[in-house]
Amino acid sequence: MSPGGSRLAAALVVSLLALPALLPLATALGSWAAPTGAIWQHQLEHVLPRVTANTVLLLFAVATATAALGTALAWLVAGHDFPGRGFFAWALLLPLAMPGYVLAVVYAGALDYSGPLQTALRAAFGPGLDLPSIRSLGGAVLVLTLCLYPYVYMLARVAFETTGARTLEAAQSLGLGRGAAFRRLLLPLARPAIAAGVGLVAMETLADFGVVAALNVDTYTTAIYRAWYGLYSIGAALQMAGLLAALALAGLWIERRLRRGRDFAASRPGGGLLPRVRLRGVRAALATGAATAVLAVAFALPMAQLLAWAARSAATDLDARYWAFVGRSLALAGSGAAVVVGAALLLGYALRRDGRRWVHTLGRTATAGYAIPGTVLAVGLFAPIAAVNGWLQQAMDHWFGAAAPALFLHGTLLTMFVAYLARFLAVGSGPVESGLAGIHRHLDEASAILGVRGFARLRRVHFPLLRGSLLAAAVLVFVDLMKELPITLMTRPFGFETLAVRVFEMAAEGEWTRAALPSVMIVAAGIVPVVLLARRVTHVA
C-alpha cells in the first residue's frame, strides 16, 4: 500500500473507533433540542434538584475523603518502616478487586436495621437504640471511599518514592524537620499524582450506579435508569444523560486545568529512593493498627462476610441456572475483552502509522469514553442504534414486502459491545501503546527492506513482541467487564442475566445472603490481577 493510502486507512480506523465515544455524547447533548414534555417537567421540578444536590455532595465528599485517606496511607508506607509494611504496601490495593456495589451489599446487609450488628446492639442496650442508617448519602460516601482510595494511594505512593532522597536531604540541610519537609516540599511535588488519583475517583463516583442504587441514594445515574425503565421515557433519560455527560466533561476539563504546568515532579530525577524512618513502640503499633483497620473494613471483613453468606446460600442457589450466570459472565467478559483489545491494537497501530496531529487528537477522543458514565453510554447508544434499526427495517420492508425479516439490533448484544468498546478502550489501549512504544521504528524499516509490510508486518513482527502487553490489556479489560453493571443492566437482551446483574437484582430485593454467591465469583476474578498489578506498580521491596 502506498504511504498516502496507508495514512488514509489509518485515519479511517481512528475515526471509526472514535465514533462509540462521540455518538452517545452527541445523542445525549443533542436531546436538548427536542421539545420537553410533561415527564421532563416532572423531572425538572421534583427530581433534578434532589439528584443534582446528591451528586455534587457525593462527588465532593468522596474526593475529599479519598484524597486524605489515600495520601496519608501512601506517606505512611513510603516514608516509614513498621511491622507488616511489606504486606500492607500491596495489600492496601486489594479493595480494587471488590466492586463498589458488592461492598455496598455487604455493608447494607450487615449494618441495616435488621442486620446482625444492630440486632445485637439493641439486644445489649435496649430497643431504643437508633444508629444512623447505612442507606443514606453518608453510607454511599463511606462505601465509595473504601473501594476507591487505592487510586490515590497507588499514585501518591509512587510519587513519594520516586521524588527521592535529595529533596528531603536538601530540606533537612536547611533546618527543616521531616514533617515540615513533607508538608512544604514532598506534598507539593506529589500534588500532580494526587490530583490524577482524585480525578479517577471523581470519574468513578460520577459513573457509579451500583452503590447508590443499593443504598437508595438518588443521583443522576439512578435518575437516568428510572426515567428509562420506570417512566418509559427515552427522551427524559437522554436529557438526564446529557446533564451528567456535561458534568463529567466539565470535571475532566477542570482536573486537566488544575494539573497544567504542575508536572514538574516527574521530570526531575530524585537521586535515590526516599529514606524510611523506622517506627518503634507505640508509634509502630499505631501505624500497623491504622493500616490493618483500613484493610479490614475495606476488604478483609467484607470478604469474610461474603464467604459466610455464600456458604449458607450455596445449598439452594448453586444449581444449573446459577452456572448459566457464570457462563454468560465469563463469555461476555472474554468476548468483550477480545473486542476491546483488538480495537486497541488497531488504534495503536493506526496512530503509529499516521503521525498527523489531528489524527492523534481523534485517537485521544476514542479513549475518552472511560470518563463517560456507563448510563450515559447505554442510553446514548441505544437511541441511534434503534433509529438505524428502524431505517433498515423500513428499507427491507420496501424491498421485500411481507417477506422482509424483522430486525431488532437494539435488542441484541450489539449495543452492549459498542458501549463496552467506548467505555474500556482506554483500559486496553494503555498496555498496547506502551508495548508499541518499546518497538523501535528501525525494526519497521528493516522489515520493509525484507519485503514484510502492512498486515504481514503486524502479524509476523509486531504481534510476537506485543504478546505480553496484549495479555496484560486483556486481563485488565476482562476484570473490568466482570465487574461492570450499568451498561450490562440497561442494554442486555431480555432474560440475559450475568453475575453482576444477579447481585443487583438480589440487592434490590434485600436478599443480601443470596447476593453473596455471585459477588464472591466477581471478587475472585479480580484478586489475582490486582495483586500482580500492586506488586509491579508499587515496587514492593
Secondary structure by P-SEA (a helix, b strand, c coil): ccaaaaaaaaaaaaaaaaaaaaaaaaaaaacccccccaaaaaaacccaaaaaaaaaaaaaaaaaaaaaaaaaaaaaaacccccccccccccccccccccaaaaaaaaaaacccccaaaaaaaaaccccccccccccaaaaaaaaaaacaaaaaaaaaaaaaaccaaaaaaaaaacccaaaaaaccccccaaaaaaaaaaaaaaaaaaccaaaaaaccccaaaaaaaaacccccaaaaaaaaaaaaaaaaaaaaaaaaaacccccccccccccccbbbbbcaaaaaaaaaaaaaaaaaacaaaaaaaaaaaaaaccccccaaaaaaaaaaaaaaaaaaaaaaaaaaaaaaaaaacccaaaaaaaaaaaccccccaaaaaaaaaaaaaaaaaaaaaaaaaaccccbbbbcccccaaaaaaaaaaccaaaaaaaaaaaaaaccaaaaaaaaaacccaaaaaaccccccaaaaaaaaaaaaaaaaaacccccccccccccccaaaaaaaaaaacccccaaaaaaaaaaacaaaaaaaaaaaaccc
